[in-house]
Structure formats: structure tokens, C-alpha cells
């Protein structure tokens, strides 16, 4: 029997497929939504709803050994939904994990691990233009940006996992709902 940790990489692959397919097949539609800030504000309210529903449905007892392929696919579908502007990728995938019954720490850890292939793939697509230019000038900037993003990202992940061990995500839901509503009300 395979160790749960060895299956984790395969779960990440399976969970990344929906977002990759949606990103490639629906790129034009996503770009259209990103062009209008009202959509981002509305979807921020959607993020708040996802977080509240996820916290309410939370069962959160599964360990990695009990995680299934269906869990990976469901969480991956939520990651695909997070391609919409204003939908929190980590918030939606953590809540999907909690709704699938994963414990809070595993849901957060899996969410962040699952982001690596999607963010890496999107980054490669976006790098095609700068790399086509003067690589010698752009490479130091790209490397500095990469290192900074990696360090800050790691610190944020550590902070969020520490937070989730003891607290819920209702404050983040309130933040998303407040700013989404304020933007929509001020830009009628």
C-alpha cells in the first residue's frame, strides 16, 4: 500500500486539472470579467459566502490517509472557480477541503501545495513576453521578484496555517463582504 504522502503528489495533479482546463478553455471569458471591477467586487461577496458556508459545514476530521481522489477533484473544482476575479483561491480551496471533511491544517496545507502548479503554469504563460525581450536586463528583476514572492508567500502560508489551527475565517469573510459591498455601493 502506498504511503499517504506519496499519494499527495497525485492528489495535487488531479486537483490542478480543473483549473488548468478552465484557464485554457475560458481565458477570454476570464479576461472579460477582469476588465470590469464590479465583477471583482461582486465575487468578493461570493468569497465571503464561500467562507461562511464552509465554516458552517465544517466537519474537518480527515487526516491525509483518509483523503480520496474525489476530495482532490472537488477541491480542484473550487480552485477553478477561483479563477474568477475576487474569488479567493486559498479561501475557496480551504473551504472545499473542510467541506470534504479534511482537518483544518490539512485543508490549508493541501490548498497551498495545490497552488504551486497553477501559479507556476500561469507565471510561465505570463513570462513569455518579458523573456522574448532583452533577457539580460529583465532576468535580475524577474529573479528578485521570484525570491521576494517566495519568501513573503512562505511567511503568509505559515501565518495562515497557524491562524487556522486556533481560529476560523469569519473575519476574512467579513472583510471580503464589506469591501465588495462598499465598492458596489460607491460605484453604481
C-alpha positions, 0 to 999 in steps of 0.5 A: 500500500502506498504511503499517504504522502506519496499519494499527495503528489497525485492528489495535487495533479488531479486537483490542478486539472480543473483549473488548468482546463478552465484557464485554457478553455475560458481565458477570454471569458476570464479576461472579460470579467477582469476588465470590469471591477464590479465583477471583482467586487461582486465575487468578493461577496461570493468569497465571503459566502464561500467562507461562511458556508464552509465554516458552517459545514465544517466537519474537518476530521480527515487526516491525509490517509483518509483523503480520496481522489474525489476530495482532490477533484472537488477541491480542484473544482473550487480552485477553478472557480477561483479563477474568477476575479475576487474569488479567493483561491486559498479561501475557496480551496480551504473551504472545499477541503473542510467541506470534504471533511479534511482537518483544518491544517490539512485543508490549508496545507493541501490548498497551498501545495495545490497552488504551486502548479497553477501559479507556476503554469500561469507565471510561465504563460505570463513570462513569455513576453518579458523573456522574448525581450532583452533577457539580460536586463529583465532576468535580475528583476524577474529573479528578485521578484521570484525570491521576494514572492517566495519568501513573503508567500512562505511567511503568509502560508505559515501565518495562515496555517497557524491562524487556522489551527486556533481560529476560523475565517469569519473575519476574512469573510467579513472583510471580503463582504464589506469591501465588495459591498462598499465598492458596489455601493460607491460605484453604481 
